Amino acid sequence: MAQANAAPTEIERLAHYRNLAAQFRGWADHESNDEARAGLLDMARQYDRLAVELAARIDAVLARRGENGK
């Protein structure tokens, strides 16, 4: 999983994406309109996907640094 040694801005962006996903899910939980709820959940899924993709890139960078001894 993404840890220290990655650029702080990448870690911050990862946390931001995760927070936004959680926020959209929270809004969806309280939304009574089905269409609006579906849209909010879609936004949450998009931010979750961005977070997963960014975490994978961070992990790949960290793995390469580990192989190079840096």
PDB file of N, CA, C, O and CB in Angstrom:
ATOM      1  N   MET A   1       0.851  -1.180   0.000  1.00  0.00           N
ATOM      2  CA  MET A   1       0.000   0.000   0.000  1.00  0.00           C
ATOM      3  C   MET A   1       0.889   1.232   0.000  1.00  0.00           C
ATOM      4  O   MET A   1       2.061   1.142   0.365  1.00  0.00           O
ATOM      5  CB  MET A   1      -0.964   0.004   1.223  1.00  0.00           C
ATOM      6  N   ALA A   2       0.368   2.358  -0.393  1.00  0.00           N
ATOM      7  CA  ALA A   2       1.136   3.600  -0.481  1.00  0.00           C
ATOM      8  C   ALA A   2       1.619   4.017   0.902  1.00  0.00           C
ATOM      9  O   ALA A   2       0.837   4.083   1.850  1.00  0.00           O
ATOM     10  CB  ALA A   2       0.288   4.724  -1.117  1.00  0.00           C
ATOM     11  N   GLN A   3       2.902   4.294   1.007  1.00  0.00           N
ATOM     12  CA  GLN A   3       3.521   4.687   2.263  1.00  0.00           C
ATOM     13  C   GLN A   3       4.377   5.923   2.059  1.00  0.00           C
ATOM     14  O   GLN A   3       4.314   6.571   1.014  1.00  0.00           O
ATOM     15  CB  GLN A   3       4.361   3.542   2.836  1.00  0.00           C
ATOM     16  N   ALA A   4       5.183   6.248   3.071  1.00  0.00           N
ATOM     17  CA  ALA A   4       6.111   7.363   2.978  1.00  0.00           C
ATOM     18  C   ALA A   4       7.094   7.102   1.839  1.00  0.00           C
ATOM     19  O   ALA A   4       7.120   6.000   1.290  1.00  0.00           O
ATOM     20  CB  ALA A   4       6.859   7.575   4.321  1.00  0.00           C
ATOM     21  N   ASN A   5       7.878   8.067   1.489  1.00  0.00           N
ATOM     22  CA  ASN A   5       8.868   8.047   0.417  1.00  0.00           C
ATOM     23  C   ASN A   5       8.276   8.434  -0.927  1.00  0.00           C
ATOM     24  O   ASN A   5       9.024   8.788  -1.838  1.00  0.00           O
ATOM     25  CB  ASN A   5       9.492   6.681   0.318  1.00  0.00           C
ATOM     26  N   ALA A   6       6.974   8.379  -1.080  1.00  0.00           N
ATOM     27  CA  ALA A   6       6.354   8.905  -2.295  1.00  0.00           C
ATOM     28  C   ALA A   6       6.240  10.411  -2.093  1.00  0.00           C
ATOM     29  O   ALA A   6       6.259  10.899  -0.963  1.00  0.00           O
ATOM     30  CB  ALA A   6       4.935   8.236  -2.583  1.00  0.00           C
ATOM     31  N   ALA A   7       6.124  11.123  -3.168  1.00  0.00           N
ATOM     32  CA  ALA A   7       6.024  12.576  -3.062  1.00  0.00           C
ATOM     33  C   ALA A   7       4.811  12.941  -2.201  1.00  0.00           C
ATOM     34  O   ALA A   7       3.728  12.389  -2.398  1.00  0.00           O
ATOM     35  CB  ALA A   7       5.916  13.229  -4.472  1.00  0.00           C
ATOM     36  N   PRO A   8       4.980  13.852  -1.262  1.00  0.00           N
ATOM     37  CA  PRO A   8       3.851  14.221  -0.389  1.00  0.00           C
ATOM     38  C   PRO A   8       2.615  14.659  -1.174  1.00  0.00           C
ATOM     39  O   PRO A   8       1.491  14.398  -0.745  1.00  0.00           O
ATOM     40  CB  PRO A   8       4.268  15.339   0.553  1.00  0.00           C
ATOM     41  N   THR A   9       2.805  15.309  -2.297  1.00  0.00           N
ATOM     42  CA  THR A   9       1.639  15.752  -3.052  1.00  0.00           C
ATOM     43  C   THR A   9       0.846  14.553  -3.575  1.00  0.00           C
ATOM     44  O   THR A   9      -0.379  14.624  -3.665  1.00  0.00           O
ATOM     45  CB  THR A   9       2.069  16.658  -4.218  1.00  0.00           C
ATOM     46  N   GLU A  10       1.515  13.465  -3.919  1.00  0.00           N
ATOM     47  CA  GLU A  10       0.805  12.262  -4.375  1.00  0.00           C
ATOM     48  C   GLU A  10       0.012  11.647  -3.226  1.00  0.00           C
ATOM     49  O   GLU A  10      -1.133  11.232  -3.405  1.00  0.00           O
ATOM     50  CB  GLU A  10       1.799  11.225  -4.954  1.00  0.00           C
ATOM     51  N   ILE A  11       0.623  11.590  -2.056  1.00  0.00           N
ATOM     52  CA  ILE A  11      -0.051  11.041  -0.877  1.00  0.00           C
ATOM     53  C   ILE A  11      -1.244  11.919  -0.508  1.00  0.00           C
ATOM     54  O   ILE A  11      -2.316  11.414  -0.175  1.00  0.00           O
ATOM     55  CB  ILE A  11       0.932  10.928   0.320  1.00  0.00           C
ATOM     56  N   GLU A  12      -1.052  13.223  -0.569  1.00  0.00           N
ATOM     57  CA  GLU A  12      -2.150  14.144  -0.259  1.00  0.00           C
ATOM     58  C   GLU A  12      -3.293  13.994  -1.263  1.00  0.00           C
ATOM     59  O   GLU A  12      -4.466  14.005  -0.889  1.00  0.00           O
ATOM     60  CB  GLU A  12      -1.643  15.597  -0.251  1.00  0.00           C
ATOM     61  N   ARG A  13      -2.942  13.855  -2.523  1.00  0.00           N
ATOM     62  CA  ARG A  13      -3.966  13.690  -3.554  1.00  0.00           C
ATOM     63  C   ARG A  13      -4.718  12.375  -3.345  1.00  0.00           C
ATOM     64  O   ARG A  13      -5.937  12.328  -3.509  1.00  0.00           O
ATOM     65  CB  ARG A  13      -3.331  13.729  -4.965  1.00  0.00           C
ATOM     66  N   LEU A  14      -4.010  11.321  -2.988  1.00  0.00           N
ATOM     67  CA  LEU A  14      -4.636  10.032  -2.707  1.00  0.00           C
ATOM     68  C   LEU A  14      -5.642  10.172  -1.561  1.00  0.00           C
ATOM     69  O   LEU A  14      -6.772   9.695  -1.662  1.00  0.00           O
ATOM     70  CB  LEU A  14      -3.566   8.972  -2.361  1.00  0.00           C
ATOM     71  N   ALA A  15      -5.231  10.820  -0.485  1.00  0.00           N
ATOM     72  CA  ALA A  15      -6.134  11.028   0.650  1.00  0.00           C
ATOM     73  C   ALA A  15      -7.329  11.884   0.243  1.00  0.00           C
ATOM     74  O   ALA A  15      -8.453  11.633   0.677  1.00  0.00           O
ATOM     75  CB  ALA A  15      -5.385  11.688   1.820  1.00  0.00           C
ATOM     76  N   HIS A  16      -7.088  12.882  -0.580  1.00  0.00           N
ATOM     77  CA  HIS A  16      -8.164  13.761  -1.047  1.00  0.00           C
ATOM     78  C   HIS A  16      -9.188  12.966  -1.855  1.00  0.00           C
ATOM     79  O   HIS A  16     -10.392  13.122  -1.650  1.00  0.00           O
ATOM     80  CB  HIS A  16      -7.592  14.918  -1.899  1.00  0.00           C
ATOM     81  N   TYR A  17      -8.723  12.117  -2.771  1.00  0.00           N
ATOM     82  CA  TYR A  17      -9.636  11.290  -3.558  1.00  0.00           C
ATOM     83  C   TYR A  17     -10.461  10.376  -2.658  1.00  0.00           C
ATOM     84  O   TYR A  17     -11.668  10.230  -2.851  1.00  0.00           O
ATOM     85  CB  TYR A  17      -8.856  10.458  -4.580  1.00  0.00           C
ATOM     86  N   ARG A  18      -9.813   9.771  -1.689  1.00  0.00           N
ATOM     87  CA  ARG A  18     -10.528   8.865  -0.775  1.00  0.00           C
ATOM     88  C   ARG A  18     -11.561   9.634   0.051  1.00  0.00           C
ATOM     89  O   ARG A  18     -12.676   9.158   0.266  1.00  0.00           O
ATOM     90  CB  ARG A  18      -9.530   8.140   0.165  1.00  0.00           C
ATOM     91  N   ASN A  19     -11.181  10.818   0.506  1.00  0.00           N
ATOM     92  CA  ASN A  19     -12.112  11.643   1.284  1.00  0.00           C
ATOM     93  C   ASN A  19     -13.310  12.070   0.438  1.00  0.00           C
ATOM     94  O   ASN A  19     -14.448  12.046   0.908  1.00  0.00           O
ATOM     95  CB  ASN A  19     -11.392  12.882   1.839  1.00  0.00           C
ATOM     96  N   LEU A  20     -13.051  12.457  -0.801  1.00  0.00           N
ATOM     97  CA  LEU A  20     -14.153  12.852  -1.676  1.00  0.00           C
ATOM     98  C   LEU A  20     -15.096  11.685  -1.941  1.00  0.00           C
ATOM     99  O   LEU A  20     -16.314  11.864  -1.945  1.00  0.00           O
ATOM    100  CB  LEU A  20     -13.613  13.397  -2.997  1.00  0.00           C
ATOM    101  N   ALA A  21     -14.552  10.503  -2.162  1.00  0.00           N
ATOM    102  CA  ALA A  21     -15.390   9.323  -2.378  1.00  0.00           C
ATOM    103  C   ALA A  21     -16.291   9.088  -1.164  1.00  0.00           C
ATOM    104  O   ALA A  21     -17.485   8.824  -1.308  1.00  0.00           O
ATOM    105  CB  ALA A  21     -14.515   8.074  -2.651  1.00  0.00           C
ATOM    106  N   ALA A  22     -15.711   9.186   0.019  1.00  0.00           N
ATOM    107  CA  ALA A  22     -16.492   8.987   1.244  1.00  0.00           C
ATOM    108  C   ALA A  22     -17.559  10.076   1.393  1.00  0.00           C
ATOM    109  O   ALA A  22     -18.679   9.798   1.822  1.00  0.00           O
ATOM    110  CB  ALA A  22     -15.563   8.979   2.479  1.00  0.00           C
ATOM    111  N   GLN A  23     -17.211  11.298   1.042  1.00  0.00           N
ATOM    112  CA  GLN A  23     -18.167  12.394   1.139  1.00  0.00           C
ATOM    113  C   GLN A  23     -19.343  12.175   0.183  1.00  0.00           C
ATOM    114  O   GLN A  23     -20.495  12.368   0.571  1.00  0.00           O
ATOM    115  CB  GLN A  23     -17.477  13.733   0.838  1.00  0.00           C
ATOM    116  N   PHE A  24     -19.066  11.779  -1.050  1.00  0.00           N
ATOM    117  CA  PHE A  24     -20.145  11.518  -1.998  1.00  0.00           C
ATOM    118  C   PHE A  24     -21.018  10.354  -1.541  1.00  0.00           C
ATOM    119  O   PHE A  24     -22.237  10.394  -1.710  1.00  0.00           O
ATOM    120  CB  PHE A  24     -19.573  11.228  -3.383  1.00  0.00           C
ATOM    121  N   ARG A  25     -20.404   9.309  -0.959  1.00  0.00           N
ATOM    122  CA  ARG A  25     -21.204   8.195  -0.434  1.00  0.00           C
ATOM    123  C   ARG A  25     -22.101   8.666   0.709  1.00  0.00           C
ATOM    124  O   ARG A  25     -23.258   8.258   0.805  1.00  0.00           O
ATOM    125  CB  ARG A  25     -20.288   7.051   0.049  1.00  0.00           C
ATOM    126  N   GLY A  26     -21.562   9.524   1.572  1.00  0.00           N
ATOM    127  CA  GLY A  26     -22.363  10.074   2.670  1.00  0.00           C
ATOM    128  C   GLY A  26     -23.541  10.884   2.168  1.00  0.00           C
ATOM    129  O   GLY A  26     -24.651  10.760   2.684  1.00  0.00           O
ATOM    130  N   TRP A  27     -23.301  11.718   1.160  1.00  0.00           N
ATOM    131  CA  TRP A  27     -24.397  12.487   0.584  1.00  0.00           C
ATOM    132  C   TRP A  27     -25.428  11.562  -0.035  1.00  0.00           C
ATOM    133  O   TRP A  27     -26.630  11.793   0.093  1.00  0.00           O
ATOM    134  CB  TRP A  27     -23.874  13.473  -0.462  1.00  0.00           C
ATOM    135  N   ALA A  28     -24.966  10.517  -0.704  1.00  0.00           N
ATOM    136  CA  ALA A  28     -25.886   9.568  -1.330  1.00  0.00           C
ATOM    137  C   ALA A  28     -26.748   8.870  -0.282  1.00  0.00           C
ATOM    138  O   ALA A  28     -27.932   8.621  -0.507  1.00  0.00           O
ATOM    139  CB  ALA A  28     -25.108   8.531  -2.150  1.00  0.00           C
ATOM    140  N   ASP A  29     -26.148   8.557   0.862  1.00  0.00           N
ATOM    141  CA  ASP A  29     -26.899   7.892   1.930  1.00  0.00           C
ATOM    142  C   ASP A  29     -28.083   8.727   2.410  1.00  0.00           C
ATOM    143  O   ASP A  29     -29.089   8.185   2.868  1.00  0.00           O
ATOM    144  CB  ASP A  29     -25.980   7.590   3.101  1.00  0.00           C
ATOM    145  N   HIS A  30     -27.957  10.034   2.304  1.00  0.00           N
ATOM    146  CA  HIS A  30     -29.010  10.924   2.798  1.00  0.00           C
ATOM    147  C   HIS A  30     -29.889  11.488   1.681  1.00  0.00           C
ATOM    148  O   HIS A  30     -30.757  12.324   1.931  1.00  0.00           O
ATOM    149  CB  HIS A  30     -28.391  12.061   3.572  1.00  0.00           C
ATOM    150  N   GLU A  31     -29.664  11.036   0.471  1.00  0.00           N
ATOM    151  CA  GLU A  31     -30.417  11.552  -0.673  1.00  0.00           C
ATOM    152  C   GLU A  31     -31.662  10.695  -0.913  1.00  0.00           C
ATOM    153  O   GLU A  31     -31.564   9.475  -1.040  1.00  0.00           O
ATOM    154  CB  GLU A  31     -29.528  11.585  -1.944  1.00  0.00           C
ATOM    155  N   SER A  32     -32.822  11.334  -0.974  1.00  0.00           N
ATOM    156  CA  SER A  32     -34.071  10.589  -1.187  1.00  0.00           C
ATOM    157  C   SER A  32     -34.408  10.426  -2.667  1.00  0.00           C
ATOM    158  O   SER A  32     -35.166   9.526  -3.029  1.00  0.00           O
ATOM    159  CB  SER A  32     -35.220  11.290  -0.479  1.00  0.00           C
ATOM    160  N   ASN A  33     -33.866  11.269  -3.515  1.00  0.00           N
ATOM    161  CA  ASN A  33     -34.127  11.183  -4.953  1.00  0.00           C
ATOM    162  C   ASN A  33     -33.226  10.108  -5.560  1.00  0.00           C
ATOM    163  O   ASN A  33     -32.000  10.199  -5.484  1.00  0.00           O
ATOM    164  CB  ASN A  33     -33.892  12.561  -5.649  1.00  0.00           C
ATOM    165  N   ASP A  34     -33.842   9.097  -6.160  1.00  0.00           N
ATOM    166  CA  ASP A  34     -33.086   7.960  -6.700  1.00  0.00           C
ATOM    167  C   ASP A  34     -32.049   8.380  -7.745  1.00  0.00           C
ATOM    168  O   ASP A  34     -30.916   7.901  -7.733  1.00  0.00           O
ATOM    169  CB  ASP A  34     -34.042   6.953  -7.314  1.00  0.00           C
ATOM    170  N   GLU A  35     -32.447   9.273  -8.640  1.00  0.00           N
ATOM    171  CA  GLU A  35     -31.532   9.700  -9.696  1.00  0.00           C
ATOM    172  C   GLU A  35     -30.342  10.476  -9.124  1.00  0.00           C
ATOM    173  O   GLU A  35     -29.203  10.273  -9.542  1.00  0.00           O
ATOM    174  CB  GLU A  35     -32.275  10.560 -10.723  1.00  0.00           C
ATOM    175  N   ALA A  36     -30.613  11.353  -8.179  1.00  0.00           N
ATOM    176  CA  ALA A  36     -29.539  12.113  -7.548  1.00  0.00           C
ATOM    177  C   ALA A  36     -28.620  11.169  -6.765  1.00  0.00           C
ATOM    178  O   ALA A  36     -27.398  11.313  -6.806  1.00  0.00           O
ATOM    179  CB  ALA A  36     -30.119  13.208  -6.614  1.00  0.00           C
ATOM    180  N   ARG A  37     -29.213  10.204  -6.054  1.00  0.00           N
ATOM    181  CA  ARG A  37     -28.413   9.247  -5.282  1.00  0.00           C
ATOM    182  C   ARG A  37     -27.499   8.445  -6.215  1.00  0.00           C
ATOM    183  O   ARG A  37     -26.328   8.221  -5.910  1.00  0.00           O
ATOM    184  CB  ARG A  37     -29.333   8.291  -4.475  1.00  0.00           C
ATOM    185  N   ALA A  38     -28.050   8.019  -7.351  1.00  0.00           N
ATOM    186  CA  ALA A  38     -27.249   7.261  -8.314  1.00  0.00           C
ATOM    187  C   ALA A  38     -26.079   8.108  -8.834  1.00  0.00           C
ATOM    188  O   ALA A  38     -24.967   7.606  -8.998  1.00  0.00           O
ATOM    189  CB  ALA A  38     -28.131   6.785  -9.491  1.00  0.00           C
ATOM    190  N   GLY A  39     -26.341   9.385  -9.090  1.00  0.00           N
ATOM    191  CA  GLY A  39     -25.278  10.269  -9.554  1.00  0.00           C
ATOM    192  C   GLY A  39     -24.193  10.457  -8.506  1.00  0.00           C
ATOM    193  O   GLY A  39     -23.004  10.465  -8.826  1.00  0.00           O
ATOM    194  N   LEU A  40     -24.605  10.607  -7.256  1.00  0.00           N
ATOM    195  CA  LEU A  40     -23.631  10.763  -6.174  1.00  0.00           C
ATOM    196  C   LEU A  40     -22.796   9.492  -6.001  1.00  0.00           C
ATOM    197  O   LEU A  40     -21.584   9.559  -5.797  1.00  0.00           O
ATOM    198  CB  LEU A  40     -24.345  11.111  -4.855  1.00  0.00           C
ATOM    199  N   LEU A  41     -23.455   8.339  -6.085  1.00  0.00           N
ATOM    200  CA  LEU A  41     -22.713   7.077  -5.970  1.00  0.00           C
ATOM    201  C   LEU A  41     -21.765   6.882  -7.151  1.00  0.00           C
ATOM    202  O   LEU A  41     -20.685   6.313  -6.994  1.00  0.00           O
ATOM    203  CB  LEU A  41     -23.687   5.891  -5.880  1.00  0.00           C
ATOM    204  N   ASP A  42     -22.163   7.351  -8.324  1.00  0.00           N
ATOM    205  CA  ASP A  42     -21.276   7.283  -9.480  1.00  0.00           C
ATOM    206  C   ASP A  42     -20.033   8.142  -9.243  1.00  0.00           C
ATOM    207  O   ASP A  42     -18.915   7.726  -9.549  1.00  0.00           O
ATOM    208  CB  ASP A  42     -22.014   7.740 -10.758  1.00  0.00           C
ATOM    209  N   MET A  43     -20.234   9.326  -8.704  1.00  0.00           N
ATOM    210  CA  MET A  43     -19.077  10.191  -8.390  1.00  0.00           C
ATOM    211  C   MET A  43     -18.166   9.501  -7.367  1.00  0.00           C
ATOM    212  O   MET A  43     -16.942   9.551  -7.492  1.00  0.00           O
ATOM    213  CB  MET A  43     -19.555  11.580  -7.841  1.00  0.00           C
ATOM    214  N   ALA A  44     -18.754   8.868  -6.371  1.00  0.00           N
ATOM    215  CA  ALA A  44     -17.960   8.154  -5.363  1.00  0.00           C
ATOM    216  C   ALA A  44     -17.137   7.053  -6.022  1.00  0.00           C
ATOM    217  O   ALA A  44     -15.959   6.885  -5.706  1.00  0.00           O
ATOM    218  CB  ALA A  44     -18.874   7.556  -4.268  1.00  0.00           C
ATOM    219  N   ARG A  45     -17.745   6.307  -6.927  1.00  0.00           N
ATOM    220  CA  ARG A  45     -17.023   5.231  -7.629  1.00  0.00           C
ATOM    221  C   ARG A  45     -15.882   5.794  -8.474  1.00  0.00           C
ATOM    222  O   ARG A  45     -14.810   5.193  -8.555  1.00  0.00           O
ATOM    223  CB  ARG A  45     -17.991   4.427  -8.524  1.00  0.00           C
ATOM    224  N   GLN A  46     -16.111   6.937  -9.096  1.00  0.00           N
ATOM    225  CA  GLN A  46     -15.056   7.542  -9.910  1.00  0.00           C
ATOM    226  C   GLN A  46     -13.873   7.957  -9.038  1.00  0.00           C
ATOM    227  O   GLN A  46     -12.720   7.735  -9.408  1.00  0.00           O
ATOM    228  CB  GLN A  46     -15.602   8.759 -10.682  1.00  0.00           C
ATOM    229  N   TYR A  47     -14.155   8.559  -7.882  1.00  0.00           N
ATOM    230  CA  TYR A  47     -13.059   8.936  -6.992  1.00  0.00           C
ATOM    231  C   TYR A  47     -12.373   7.704  -6.399  1.00  0.00           C
ATOM    232  O   TYR A  47     -11.157   7.705  -6.207  1.00  0.00           O
ATOM    233  CB  TYR A  47     -13.576   9.839  -5.868  1.00  0.00           C
ATOM    234  N   ASP A  48     -13.142   6.658  -6.110  1.00  0.00           N
ATOM    235  CA  ASP A  48     -12.529   5.413  -5.641  1.00  0.00           C
ATOM    236  C   ASP A  48     -11.567   4.865  -6.704  1.00  0.00           C
ATOM    237  O   ASP A  48     -10.459   4.431  -6.389  1.00  0.00           O
ATOM    238  CB  ASP A  48     -13.622   4.359  -5.303  1.00  0.00           C
ATOM    239  N   ARG A  49     -12.012   4.893  -7.968  1.00  0.00           N
ATOM    240  CA  ARG A  49     -11.167   4.392  -9.061  1.00  0.00           C
ATOM    241  C   ARG A  49      -9.892   5.233  -9.178  1.00  0.00           C
ATOM    242  O   ARG A  49      -8.802   4.685  -9.345  1.00  0.00           O
ATOM    243  CB  ARG A  49     -11.946   4.407 -10.405  1.00  0.00           C
ATOM    244  N   LEU A  50     -10.024   6.545  -9.093  1.00  0.00           N
ATOM    245  CA  LEU A  50      -8.840   7.400  -9.147  1.00  0.00           C
ATOM    246  C   LEU A  50      -7.882   7.080  -8.004  1.00  0.00           C
ATOM    247  O   LEU A  50      -6.666   7.049  -8.197  1.00  0.00           O
ATOM    248  CB  LEU A  50      -9.245   8.877  -9.097  1.00  0.00           C
ATOM    249  N   ALA A  51      -8.427   6.844  -6.823  1.00  0.00           N
ATOM    250  CA  ALA A  51      -7.594   6.525  -5.662  1.00  0.00           C
ATOM    251  C   ALA A  51      -6.861   5.196  -5.860  1.00  0.00           C
ATOM    252  O   ALA A  51      -5.678   5.083  -5.540  1.00  0.00           O
ATOM    253  CB  ALA A  51      -8.452   6.472  -4.386  1.00  0.00           C
ATOM    254  N   VAL A  52      -7.555   4.205  -6.378  1.00  0.00           N
ATOM    255  CA  VAL A  52      -6.937   2.889  -6.612  1.00  0.00           C
ATOM    256  C   VAL A  52      -5.818   3.013  -7.644  1.00  0.00           C
ATOM    257  O   VAL A  52      -4.733   2.459  -7.467  1.00  0.00           O
ATOM    258  CB  VAL A  52      -7.999   1.855  -7.090  1.00  0.00           C
ATOM    259  N   GLU A  53      -6.094   3.743  -8.719  1.00  0.00           N
ATOM    260  CA  GLU A  53      -5.083   3.911  -9.770  1.00  0.00           C
ATOM    261  C   GLU A  53      -3.866   4.682  -9.254  1.00  0.00           C
ATOM    262  O   GLU A  53      -2.730   4.318  -9.560  1.00  0.00           O
ATOM    263  CB  GLU A  53      -5.690   4.638 -10.981  1.00  0.00           C
ATOM    264  N   LEU A  54      -4.092   5.734  -8.482  1.00  0.00           N
ATOM    265  CA  LEU A  54      -2.985   6.515  -7.944  1.00  0.00           C
ATOM    266  C   LEU A  54      -2.187   5.693  -6.935  1.00  0.00           C
ATOM    267  O   LEU A  54      -0.957   5.754  -6.925  1.00  0.00           O
ATOM    268  CB  LEU A  54      -3.505   7.803  -7.291  1.00  0.00           C
ATOM    269  N   ALA A  55      -2.865   4.932  -6.094  1.00  0.00           N
ATOM    270  CA  ALA A  55      -2.165   4.082  -5.121  1.00  0.00           C
ATOM    271  C   ALA A  55      -1.280   3.069  -5.836  1.00  0.00           C
ATOM    272  O   ALA A  55      -0.165   2.796  -5.391  1.00  0.00           O
ATOM    273  CB  ALA A  55      -3.174   3.355  -4.208  1.00  0.00           C
ATOM    274  N   ALA A  56      -1.769   2.512  -6.937  1.00  0.00           N
ATOM    275  CA  ALA A  56      -0.965   1.551  -7.705  1.00  0.00           C
ATOM    276  C   ALA A  56       0.279   2.231  -8.278  1.00  0.00           C
ATOM    277  O   ALA A  56       1.366   1.653  -8.263  1.00  0.00           O
ATOM    278  CB  ALA A  56      -1.806   0.924  -8.847  1.00  0.00           C
ATOM    279  N   ARG A  57       0.123   3.455  -8.783  1.00  0.00           N
ATOM    280  CA  ARG A  57       1.291   4.177  -9.321  1.00  0.00           C
ATOM    281  C   ARG A  57       2.293   4.487  -8.216  1.00  0.00           C
ATOM    282  O   ARG A  57       3.500   4.349  -8.414  1.00  0.00           O
ATOM    283  CB  ARG A  57       0.852   5.486 -10.014  1.00  0.00           C
ATOM    284  N   ILE A  58       1.798   4.905  -7.052  1.00  0.00           N
ATOM    285  CA  ILE A  58       2.684   5.199  -5.921  1.00  0.00           C
ATOM    286  C   ILE A  58       3.418   3.932  -5.505  1.00  0.00           C
ATOM    287  O   ILE A  58       4.630   3.951  -5.290  1.00  0.00           O
ATOM    288  CB  ILE A  58       1.884   5.781  -4.725  1.00  0.00           C
ATOM    289  N   ASP A  59       2.679   2.830  -5.392  1.00  0.00           N
ATOM    290  CA  ASP A  59       3.302   1.557  -5.012  1.00  0.00           C
ATOM    291  C   ASP A  59       4.367   1.134  -6.016  1.00  0.00           C
ATOM    292  O   ASP A  59       5.413   0.617  -5.625  1.00  0.00           O
ATOM    293  CB  ASP A  59       2.242   0.462  -4.890  1.00  0.00           C
ATOM    294  N   ALA A  60       4.114   1.347  -7.302  1.00  0.00           N
ATOM    295  CA  ALA A  60       5.089   0.987  -8.339  1.00  0.00           C
ATOM    296  C   ALA A  60       6.360   1.819  -8.191  1.00  0.00           C
ATOM    297  O   ALA A  60       7.465   1.294  -8.328  1.00  0.00           O
ATOM    298  CB  ALA A  60       4.484   1.184  -9.748  1.00  0.00           C
ATOM    299  N   VAL A  61       6.210   3.102  -7.914  1.00  0.00           N
ATOM    300  CA  VAL A  61       7.379   3.976  -7.709  1.00  0.00           C
ATOM    301  C   VAL A  61       8.169   3.499  -6.496  1.00  0.00           C
ATOM    302  O   VAL A  61       9.395   3.402  -6.539  1.00  0.00           O
ATOM    303  CB  VAL A  61       6.942   5.462  -7.520  1.00  0.00           C
ATOM    304  N   LEU A  62       7.461   3.205  -5.427  1.00  0.00           N
ATOM    305  CA  LEU A  62       8.145   2.741  -4.211  1.00  0.00           C
ATOM    306  C   LEU A  62       8.847   1.413  -4.437  1.00  0.00           C
ATOM    307  O   LEU A  62       9.939   1.197  -3.913  1.00  0.00           O
ATOM    308  CB  LEU A  62       7.151   2.607  -3.059  1.00  0.00           C
ATOM    309  N   ALA A  63       8.238   0.522  -5.209  1.00  0.00           N
ATOM    310  CA  ALA A  63       8.859  -0.768  -5.505  1.00  0.00           C
ATOM    311  C   ALA A  63      10.130  -0.571  -6.331  1.00  0.00           C
ATOM    312  O   ALA A  63      11.145  -1.222  -6.080  1.00  0.00           O
ATOM    313  CB  ALA A  63       7.870  -1.688  -6.253  1.00  0.00           C
ATOM    314  N   ARG A  64      10.072   0.321  -7.308  1.00  0.00           N
ATOM    315  CA  ARG A  64      11.267   0.597  -8.124  1.00  0.00           C
ATOM    316  C   ARG A  64      12.366   1.202  -7.263  1.00  0.00           C
ATOM    317  O   ARG A  64      13.538   0.862  -7.423  1.00  0.00           O
ATOM    318  CB  ARG A  64      10.926   1.548  -9.299  1.00  0.00           C
ATOM    319  N   ARG A  65      12.004   2.079  -6.370  1.00  0.00           N
ATOM    320  CA  ARG A  65      13.018   2.685  -5.489  1.00  0.00           C
ATOM    321  C   ARG A  65      13.643   1.614  -4.598  1.00  0.00           C
ATOM    322  O   ARG A  65      14.839   1.657  -4.311  1.00  0.00           O
ATOM    323  CB  ARG A  65      12.392   3.815  -4.617  1.00  0.00           C
ATOM    324  N   GLY A  66      12.836   0.665  -4.168  1.00  0.00           N
ATOM    325  CA  GLY A  66      13.353  -0.410  -3.323  1.00  0.00           C
ATOM    326  C   GLY A  66      14.310  -1.298  -4.089  1.00  0.00           C
ATOM    327  O   GLY A  66      15.310  -1.752  -3.532  1.00  0.00           O
ATOM    328  N   GLU A  67      14.024  -1.555  -5.361  1.00  0.00           N
ATOM    329  CA  GLU A  67      14.891  -2.387  -6.184  1.00  0.00           C
ATOM    330  C   GLU A  67      16.216  -1.687  -6.458  1.00  0.00           C
ATOM    331  O   GLU A  67      17.254  -2.338  -6.579  1.00  0.00           O
ATOM    332  CB  GLU A  67      14.198  -2.741  -7.499  1.00  0.00           C
ATOM    333  N   ASN A  68      16.181  -0.372  -6.555  1.00  0.00           N
ATOM    334  CA  ASN A  68      17.389   0.401  -6.845  1.00  0.00           C
ATOM    335  C   ASN A  68      18.143   0.775  -5.588  1.00  0.00           C
ATOM    336  O   ASN A  68      19.215   1.374  -5.667  1.00  0.00           O
ATOM    337  CB  ASN A  68      17.038   1.651  -7.613  1.00  0.00           C
ATOM    338  N   GLY A  69      17.599   0.430  -4.418  1.00  0.00           N
ATOM    339  CA  GLY A  69      18.272   0.742  -3.179  1.00  0.00           C
ATOM    340  C   GLY A  69      18.206   2.194  -2.778  1.00  0.00           C
ATOM    341  O   GLY A  69      19.008   2.656  -1.967  1.00  0.00           O
ATOM    342  N   LYS A  70      17.259   2.917  -3.338  1.00  0.00           N
ATOM    343  CA  LYS A  70      17.117   4.345  -3.005  1.00  0.00           C
ATOM    344  C   LYS A  70      16.084   4.550  -1.964  1.00  0.00           C
ATOM    345  O   LYS A  70      15.831   5.685  -1.561  1.00  0.00           O
ATOM    346  CB  LYS A  70      16.768   5.159  -4.220  1.00  0.00           C
TER     347      LYS A  70
END
